[in-house]
Amino acid sequence: MGFGGISIWQLLIILAIIVLIFGTKRIRNLGGDLGSFVKGFKKAVKEEDKSLDDKKED
């Protein structure tokens, strides 16, 4: 069982190397930044949809 020919053990080794290179704090910050980006993007899409709906009603 794997992802495109990559086994779970290979993924774990790659993850361990990434953690060693960047450190857990930097990865955590990157995850938080990505989460903030996704939230902002969803909010912008909702606002755009709402403005388009308002224009259709006029």
Kinemage of the C-alpha trace (Angstrom):
@kinemage 1
@onewidth
@group {chain A} dominant
@subgroup {mainchain}
@vectorlist {calphas} color= white
{ca met a 1} P 0.000 0.000 0.000
{ca gly a 2} L 1.445 3.324 -1.033
{ca phe a 3} L 0.926 6.622 -2.709
{ca gly a 4} L 1.974 6.484 -6.338
{ca gly a 5} L 4.597 3.815 -5.727
{ca ile a 6} L 5.880 5.351 -2.471
{ca ser a 7} L 5.512 3.191 0.624
{ca ile a 8} L 4.433 4.483 4.016
{ca trp a 9} L 7.971 3.943 5.347
{ca gln a 10} L 9.438 6.155 2.628
{ca leu a 11} L 6.921 8.876 3.486
{ca leu a 12} L 7.844 8.648 7.174
{ca ile a 13} L 11.553 8.926 6.373
{ca ile a 14} L 10.922 11.969 4.162
{ca leu a 15} L 8.819 13.559 6.930
{ca ala a 16} L 11.588 12.917 9.482
{ca ile a 17} L 14.181 14.532 7.199
{ca ile a 18} L 11.952 17.584 6.689
{ca val a 19} L 11.488 17.936 10.452
{ca leu a 20} L 15.248 17.675 10.984
{ca ile a 21} L 15.978 20.302 8.333
{ca phe a 22} L 13.320 22.873 9.195
{ca gly a 23} L 12.482 22.113 12.815
{ca thr a 24} L 9.050 21.649 14.325
{ca lys a 25} L 8.532 25.326 15.214
{ca arg a 26} L 9.074 26.487 11.649
{ca ile a 27} L 6.787 23.774 10.276
{ca arg a 28} L 4.112 24.707 12.840
{ca asn a 29} L 4.383 28.371 11.793
{ca leu a 30} L 4.085 27.371 8.154
{ca gly a 31} L 0.964 25.347 8.960
{ca gly a 32} L -0.559 28.295 10.805
{ca asp a 33} L 0.213 30.624 7.904
{ca leu a 34} L -1.352 28.183 5.466
{ca gly a 35} L -4.456 27.900 7.640
{ca ser a 36} L -4.768 31.693 7.796
{ca phe a 37} L -4.427 31.885 4.024
{ca val a 38} L -7.178 29.306 3.498
{ca lys a 39} L -9.514 31.113 5.918
{ca gly a 40} L -8.874 34.438 4.193
{ca phe a 41} L -9.406 32.891 0.766
{ca lys a 42} L -12.731 31.323 1.822
{ca lys a 43} L -13.874 34.630 3.302
{ca ala a 44} L -12.975 36.491 0.112
{ca val a 45} L -14.846 33.957 -2.024
{ca lys a 46} L -17.951 34.243 0.169
{ca glu a 47} L -17.819 38.042 0.006
{ca glu a 48} L -17.429 37.924 -3.774
{ca asp a 49} L -20.386 35.557 -4.100
{ca lys a 50} L -22.470 37.827 -1.886
{ca ser a 51} L -21.574 40.925 -3.916
{ca leu a 52} L -22.446 39.097 -7.139
{ca asp a 53} L -25.804 38.040 -5.673
{ca asp a 54} L -26.485 41.635 -4.604
{ca lys a 55} L -25.722 42.881 -8.130
{ca lys a 56} L -28.065 40.279 -9.655
{ca glu a 57} L -30.905 41.492 -7.426
{ca asp a 58} L -30.468 45.100 -8.611
